[in-house]
Amino acid sequence: MRPRSDTVEAAEQWFSDHWPDDLVWPDGIPRPPKSKPQEAA
């Protein structure tokens, strides 16, 4: 069974948003831009 692309993309986005600024992003993996913070309702 292969992972769904939307699940993989969501995981990549989560890691990008939570990756520490002082750590280098892994080579060979394109990093999505960080999400903009959502305003509280």
N, CA, C and O atoms as a GROMACS GRO file, in nm:
protein
  164
    1MET      N    1   0.085  -0.118   0.000
    1MET     CA    2   0.000   0.000   0.000
    1MET      C    3   0.089   0.124   0.000
    1MET      O    4   0.180   0.136   0.082
    2ARG      N    5   0.062   0.213  -0.092
    2ARG     CA    6   0.141   0.336  -0.103
    2ARG      C    7   0.073   0.448  -0.025
    2ARG      O    8  -0.050   0.454  -0.019
    3PRO      N    9   0.152   0.538   0.036
    3PRO     CA   10   0.090   0.649   0.108
    3PRO      C   11   0.020   0.744   0.011
    3PRO      O   12   0.063   0.762  -0.103
    4ARG      N   13  -0.088   0.804   0.057
    4ARG     CA   14  -0.159   0.902  -0.025
    4ARG      C   15  -0.075   1.028  -0.036
    4ARG      O   16  -0.009   1.069   0.060
    5SER      N   17  -0.077   1.090  -0.152
    5SER     CA   18   0.005   1.209  -0.173
    5SER      C   19  -0.035   1.324  -0.081
    5SER      O   20   0.050   1.401  -0.038
    6ASP      N   21  -0.165   1.336  -0.049
    6ASP     CA   22  -0.205   1.446   0.040
    6ASP      C   23  -0.155   1.423   0.182
    6ASP      O   24  -0.128   1.519   0.254
    7THR      N   25  -0.143   1.296   0.222
    7THR     CA   26  -0.089   1.265   0.355
    7THR      C   27   0.060   1.297   0.360
    7THR      O   28   0.109   1.354   0.458
    8VAL      N   29   0.132   1.262   0.254
    8VAL     CA   30   0.276   1.290   0.247
    8VAL      C   31   0.298   1.442   0.246
    8VAL      O   32   0.386   1.492   0.316
    9GLU      N   33   0.221   1.513   0.168
    9GLU     CA   34   0.236   1.659   0.161
    9GLU      C   35   0.205   1.724   0.295
    9GLU      O   36   0.272   1.819   0.335
   10ALA      N   37   0.104   1.674   0.365
   10ALA     CA   38   0.071   1.730   0.497
   10ALA      C   39   0.184   1.704   0.596
   10ALA      O   40   0.216   1.791   0.677
   11ALA      N   41   0.244   1.586   0.589
   11ALA     CA   42   0.356   1.555   0.678
   11ALA      C   43   0.476   1.643   0.646
   11ALA      O   44   0.541   1.695   0.738
   12GLU      N   45   0.506   1.661   0.518
   12GLU     CA   46   0.617   1.749   0.479
   12GLU      C   47   0.593   1.891   0.529
   12GLU      O   48   0.684   1.956   0.579
   13GLN      N   49   0.469   1.938   0.516
   13GLN     CA   50   0.437   2.074   0.561
   13GLN      C   51   0.453   2.086   0.712
   13GLN      O   52   0.506   2.186   0.761
   14TRP      N   53   0.407   1.984   0.786
   14TRP     CA   54   0.420   1.988   0.931
   14TRP      C   55   0.568   1.996   0.971
   14TRP      O   56   0.606   2.077   1.056
   15PHE      N   57   0.650   1.911   0.910
   15PHE     CA   58   0.792   1.914   0.943
   15PHE      C   59   0.854   2.048   0.906
   15PHE      O   60   0.934   2.101   0.983
   16SER      N   61   0.819   2.104   0.792
   16SER     CA   62   0.872   2.234   0.753
   16SER      C   63   0.833   2.342   0.852
   16SER      O   64   0.915   2.426   0.889
   17ASP      N   65   0.708   2.339   0.896
   17ASP     CA   66   0.660   2.440   0.991
   17ASP      C   67   0.723   2.426   1.129
   17ASP      O   68   0.736   2.526   1.201
   18HIS      N   69   0.763   2.306   1.168
   18HIS     CA   70   0.814   2.281   1.302
   18HIS      C   71   0.964   2.254   1.308
   18HIS      O   72   1.018   2.228   1.416
   19TRP      N   73   1.032   2.259   1.194
   19TRP     CA   74   1.175   2.230   1.189
   19TRP      C   75   1.251   2.341   1.260
   19TRP      O   76   1.228   2.458   1.231
   20PRO      N   77   1.342   2.306   1.352
   20PRO     CA   78   1.419   2.409   1.422
   20PRO      C   79   1.504   2.492   1.326
   20PRO      O   80   1.564   2.438   1.232
   21ASP      N   81   1.508   2.621   1.349
   21ASP     CA   82   1.583   2.711   1.262
   21ASP      C   83   1.733   2.683   1.262
   21ASP      O   84   1.801   2.715   1.164
   22ASP      N   85   1.784   2.623   1.369
   22ASP     CA   86   1.928   2.599   1.377
   22ASP      C   87   1.970   2.464   1.320
   22ASP      O   88   2.088   2.429   1.326
   23LEU      N   89   1.876   2.387   1.264
   23LEU     CA   90   1.910   2.259   1.200
   23LEU      C   91   1.901   2.272   1.049
   23LEU      O   92   1.813   2.341   0.997
   24VAL      N   93   1.993   2.205   0.979
   24VAL     CA   94   1.994   2.207   0.834
   24VAL      C   95   1.886   2.111   0.783
   24VAL      O   96   1.875   1.998   0.831
   25TRP      N   97   1.808   2.156   0.686
   25TRP     CA   98   1.708   2.070   0.623
   25TRP      C   99   1.782   1.962   0.543
   25TRP      O  100   1.884   1.992   0.482
   26PRO      N  101   1.732   1.837   0.543
   26PRO     CA  102   1.802   1.728   0.474
   26PRO      C  103   1.820   1.754   0.324
   26PRO      O  104   1.729   1.805   0.257
   27ASP      N  105   1.937   1.719   0.272
   27ASP     CA  106   1.964   1.731   0.129
   27ASP      C  107   1.874   1.636   0.051
   27ASP      O  108   1.839   1.528   0.100
   28GLY      N  109   1.836   1.676  -0.067
   28GLY     CA  110   1.758   1.590  -0.154
   28GLY      C  111   1.609   1.592  -0.128
   28GLY      O  112   1.533   1.524  -0.197
   29ILE      N  113   1.566   1.668  -0.028
   29ILE     CA  114   1.423   1.678   0.002
   29ILE      C  115   1.384   1.824  -0.012
   29ILE      O  116   1.430   1.908   0.065
   30PRO      N  117   1.301   1.856  -0.112
   30PRO     CA  118   1.261   1.996  -0.126
   30PRO      C  119   1.176   2.040  -0.006
   30PRO      O  120   1.084   1.970   0.035
   31ARG      N  121   1.210   2.155   0.046
   31ARG     CA  122   1.138   2.205   0.164
   31ARG      C  123   1.027   2.300   0.122
   31ARG      O  124   1.052   2.400   0.055
   32PRO      N  125   0.904   2.268   0.162
   32PRO     CA  126   0.796   2.362   0.132
   32PRO      C  127   0.812   2.487   0.217
   32PRO      O  128   0.867   2.481   0.327
   33PRO      N  129   0.765   2.601   0.168
   33PRO     CA  130   0.773   2.722   0.251
   33PRO      C  131   0.687   2.706   0.376
   33PRO      O  132   0.585   2.636   0.374
   34LYS      N  133   0.730   2.771   0.483
   34LYS     CA  134   0.651   2.764   0.607
   34LYS      C  135   0.513   2.823   0.585
   34LYS      O  136   0.497   2.920   0.511
   35SER      N  137   0.414   2.764   0.651
   35SER     CA  138   0.278   2.814   0.645
   35SER      C  139   0.271   2.948   0.718
   35SER      O  140   0.345   2.973   0.812
   36LYS      N  141   0.181   3.032   0.673
   36LYS     CA  142   0.157   3.157   0.743
   36LYS      C  143   0.074   3.125   0.866
   36LYS      O  144  -0.020   3.045   0.858
   37PRO      N  145   0.106   3.186   0.981
   37PRO     CA  146   0.026   3.161   1.101
   37PRO      C  147  -0.119   3.205   1.078
   37PRO      O  148  -0.145   3.309   1.018
   38GLN      N  149  -0.211   3.124   1.127
   38GLN     CA  150  -0.352   3.159   1.115
   38GLN      C  151  -0.393   3.246   1.232
   38GLN      O  152  -0.350   3.225   1.346
   39GLU      N  153  -0.476   3.344   1.203
   39GLU     CA  154  -0.523   3.432   1.309
   39GLU      C  155  -0.625   3.360   1.395
   39GLU      O  156  -0.704   3.280   1.346
   40ALA      N  157  -0.622   3.390   1.524
   40ALA     CA  158  -0.719   3.329   1.616
   40ALA      C  159  -0.858   3.386   1.589
   40ALA      O  160  -0.873   3.503   1.556
   41ALA      N  161  -0.957   3.302   1.602
   41ALA     CA  162  -1.094   3.346   1.576
   41ALA      C  163  -1.154   3.418   1.694
   41ALA      O  164  -1.269   3.462   1.688
   0.00000   0.00000   0.00000
